[in-house]
């Protein structure tokens, strides 16, 4: 696992090494896509919490 910052990591065992938020399987690219589309933060959080195991 490679630490990319305080909250981001890249682990070849998770998503083939694509950057994720530490301790999750949430891809940084997915969150950035939601931000770019104008999705509200609250909606993003609700959506990601639905998929939490």
C-alpha positions as CSV (number, residue, x, y, z in Angstrom):
1,X,0.0,0.0,0.0
2,X,1.3,3.5,-0.9
3,X,0.1,6.4,1.2
4,X,-0.7,9.4,-1.0
5,X,-1.6,11.9,1.7
6,X,-3.4,12.1,4.9
7,X,-6.6,10.6,3.5
8,X,-5.7,8.9,0.3
9,X,-4.0,5.5,-0.4
10,X,-3.2,3.3,-3.4
11,X,-3.3,-0.4,-2.8
12,X,-2.9,-2.9,-5.6
13,X,-5.2,-5.3,-3.7
14,X,-8.0,-2.7,-3.8
15,X,-9.2,-1.5,-7.2
16,X,-6.0,-2.4,-8.9
17,X,-4.1,0.4,-7.2
18,X,-6.5,3.2,-8.1
19,X,-6.5,5.9,-5.4
20,X,-9.1,5.4,-2.6
21,X,-9.9,7.1,0.6
22,X,-8.0,5.5,3.5
23,X,-10.0,2.7,5.2
24,X,-12.6,2.5,2.4
25,X,-13.1,1.2,-1.1
26,X,-14.4,4.5,-2.3
27,X,-12.5,5.7,-5.4
28,X,-11.3,9.2,-5.4
29,X,-12.2,9.5,-9.1
30,X,-15.8,8.6,-8.3
31,X,-16.1,11.3,-5.7
32,X,-14.5,13.9,-8.0
33,X,-16.9,12.9,-10.7
34,X,-19.8,13.6,-8.4
35,X,-18.4,16.9,-7.3
36,X,-17.9,17.9,-11.0
37,X,-21.6,17.0,-11.7
38,X,-22.7,19.4,-9.0
39,X,-24.0,16.8,-6.5
40,X,-24.5,18.2,-3.0
41,X,-22.1,16.9,-0.3
42,X,-25.0,15.6,1.8
43,X,-26.2,13.5,-1.2
44,X,-22.8,12.1,-1.8
45,X,-22.4,11.1,1.8
46,X,-25.8,9.5,1.9
47,X,-25.1,7.6,-1.3
48,X,-21.7,6.2,-0.1
49,X,-23.1,5.2,3.3
50,X,-25.7,3.1,1.6
51,X,-22.9,0.9,0.2
52,X,-21.0,0.6,3.5
53,X,-20.8,-2.9,4.8
